[in-house]
Amino acid sequence: MNEIDLIRQFRLGDKSAFRRLVERYQHSVINLSYRFLRNKEEAEDMTQETFLKAYLSAHRYQPTTKFSAWLFKIAVNSCLNRLRDKKKFSFSRLEENLPAPAMDQPDNCLERDQLKGLVREAIDSLPENQRTVILLNQYEEFSYQEMARMLDCSVSAVESRLFRAKENLRKVLAGQIKKEAI
């Protein structure tokens, strides 16, 4: 059964239909929440909070957008609110794209770890709207259109934020790498 039919059944009073939606999307929401919060327990709490919010506002879901995009929007906003409270943000997806060090070279492992730390710091230094598009682009591989719907902005705004985020990362990382080389 597709997600629109499940929502329709839930709205008609079938609570098991919502349970099936939870089962279908729980793993994805936990993963997304973990990428924002970097803590398993917090990600699990945020997942529960996300589904509770979706449960309570299911009457507002419009089937013109994918249910998963609507649900992820709730999760992203909840995570961002939590992070605002904590003033903390970290990522590692960009680090995963770094070249792998040669296994027989311990110095390479150390350098890679240092580079990962620099990438984390650079991403943490980005403005919130830029960090968000980096996360959604690098981790979840959402299309620009999906990100625009989730973030309530235009596709060109998403493109602009992503461009600025990448440019800011380049500048910060270039400066950090020069400092490390000295």
C-alpha positions, 0 to 999 in steps of 0.5 A: 500500500502506498503512503498516500493510501496509508495517510488516508486510512489513518485520517479515517481512524486506522491507527495501524496505517500510521504504524506502517508508515513509522515502520517504513521510514523509521530507519531513514529518520533515525539516520538523518537525525543522527547525521545532525545530532551525532548522538544515537540516543538523541537521534532516537529521541528526535525520531520519536519526536518527529513521528509524534509531530507527524501523527499530530499534524497528519491532517495537514499533510498534502499529497502533492508532495512525497510523504517522505519529504514532508516527514524529513522536513519535520525531522530537519526542523526538529533537529535544527531546533535542538541544535539551536538549543545546544549551539552545536553542529557536526558532520562527517560526510565530506570527510568520508570523501577524502582519499583513503590513506595507505594502510601501511603508512601510520603518518597518513592515518594521522594526517587523515584524522587531522584533515577530518577534524579540519573539515568538521570545524569548517562545516561547524563554522558555516551559517545554519542554512548552508550547513543544512543544505550541505547535509541534505545534499551530501548525506541524503542526496535530495534533489534541489527541488526536494530541498527547496520544498523541505526548506520552504525556499526556491530552487535557486535559493537552494543552489545559491546556499549550496554554492556559498557553502562550498565556497566558504568551505574552500576558503576556510579549509584552504586557510586551515591547511596553510596554517597546518603546513607552517 
